[in-house]
Amino acid sequence: MIYPMKLTAPLKDYIWGGTRLKTEYGKKTSLAKVAESWELACRKDEQSIIASGPDRGMTLEAYIAREGANIVLGSHGSRYSYFPLLVKLIDAHDDLSVQVHPNDAYAFAHEGEYGKTEMWYIIDAEPGAELIHGFRKSITREECRRRIEDGSLMEVVKREKVKAGDVVVIPSGTLHAVGKGVFLAEIQQNSDTTYRVHDYGRLDWDGRPRELHIDKALDVLSFELPELAVGQGIVLGIFAEYSLTIASRTEFFSVYHFAVQGRCHLQATKVSFQSIVVLQGPMELSWAGGKEILERGDSYFIPAGFGDYLVRGEGAFLLTEV
């Protein structure tokens, strides 16, 4: 059976996280901090759990295996060797480490999983909040290693101020970091491979310096100047009851932002499944067989080929397809 299914997300309490995912986005947990909420996750160690309908309590991965990836994921989604996406909400109460992700070729050869191209949709940002995106000047591998080792790397990184509504694409190989005071949605390839190169001298929960991954980072880093990092997406249409913006299109995924004031008609075709992450609500999701109330912080998985459904009310959400 295919239907729009609400998901329960795995939660991560990394040391740089805050409390907004609990206090503002409805994540119920005993964790003191919630740095990340994995809104769409099919990984060996972390799984989205179906929270509505007849398959309540089943992992999304088990549901896909039962129904068939070619049916549930669509013609685009089933091209991949395993589930292609990971979608997160991230609360950066403090600076994240400066890091880089490999491409598919390097990641499969060294880590046994996909590489990681990602995009960030900035949901909220404190005044003056920044991110790091690449280098502000071209440097060599040798200079980069020296600066990592002597602590001067931050002198050559490129900083960008961000605000709510900004969109940032981070191709694999790009040096990057989220700065403190930024709350964002991250849509990425289904990979957890991160090579850390700078972490501000922080200690982990056990009081030990967090590991750096210098050699692998240098293998995959791009030392050229990056393209323009921060954008606003492309407004595709402003309709009577909603506006639609293309937040990002990459070879791995497409992300759309919907701002609804009334009614929005959507359709899940046989090409791809859809992921919905609610940024503002409440709204009503309805289809021929039922309805659900969408609250801020909710995540829904719409199987490929499901067909027509409606979102009604006043709110906003991100919709992702492959």
LINGIBEL-V807639 format. One record per backbone hydrogen bond with DSSP energy under -1.0 kcal/mol. NH is the residue of the N-H (numbers start at 1). CO is the residue of the C=O. If there is no record, write none. Layout:
nh & co
NH & CO
NH & CO
This chain:
nh & co
5 & 301
7 & 299
8 & 49
12 & 36
17 & 14
22 & 19
23 & 19
24 & 20
25 & 20
27 & 21
34 & 18
35 & 12
36 & 12
37 & 89
38 & 10
39 & 37
40 & 87
43 & 46
48 & 41
49 & 8
50 & 58
51 & 6
56 & 53
57 & 50
58 & 55
60 & 48
63 & 59
64 & 60
65 & 61
66 & 62
67 & 63
68 & 64
72 & 68
73 & 69
75 & 270
76 & 271
78 & 74
79 & 76
80 & 77
86 & 188
87 & 40
88 & 186
89 & 37
90 & 184
91 & 35
92 & 182
93 & 91
94 & 16
96 & 178
98 & 198
99 & 176
100 & 195
107 & 103
108 & 104
109 & 105
110 & 106
111 & 107
112 & 107
116 & 102
118 & 170
119 & 187
120 & 168
121 & 185
122 & 166
123 & 183
124 & 183
126 & 181
129 & 126
131 & 160
132 & 177
133 & 158
134 & 175
136 & 156
139 & 223
144 & 140
145 & 141
146 & 142
147 & 143
148 & 144
149 & 145
150 & 146
152 & 147
153 & 147
155 & 152
156 & 153
158 & 134
160 & 131
162 & 129
165 & 122
166 & 163
167 & 231
168 & 120
170 & 118
173 & 101
174 & 171
176 & 99
177 & 132
179 & 130
181 & 92
183 & 124
184 & 90
185 & 121
186 & 88
187 & 119
188 & 86
189 & 117
190 & 84
191 & 189
195 & 100
197 & 98
198 & 98
202 & 199
204 & 208
207 & 204
210 & 202
213 & 196
217 & 213
218 & 214
219 & 215
220 & 216
221 & 217
222 & 173
231 & 167
234 & 246
236 & 244
237 & 244
239 & 242
243 & 259
244 & 237
245 & 257
246 & 234
247 & 245
247 & 255
248 & 255
250 & 253
254 & 321
255 & 248
256 & 319
257 & 245
258 & 317
259 & 243
260 & 315
261 & 241
262 & 313
264 & 311
266 & 309
268 & 307
273 & 73
274 & 302
275 & 320
276 & 300
277 & 318
278 & 298
279 & 316
280 & 316
283 & 294
284 & 312
285 & 292
286 & 310
287 & 290
290 & 287
292 & 285
294 & 283
297 & 278
298 & 295
300 & 276
301 & 5
302 & 274
304 & 72
305 & 269
306 & 303
307 & 268
309 & 266
310 & 286
311 & 264
312 & 284
313 & 262
315 & 260
316 & 280
317 & 258
318 & 277
319 & 256
320 & 275
321 & 254
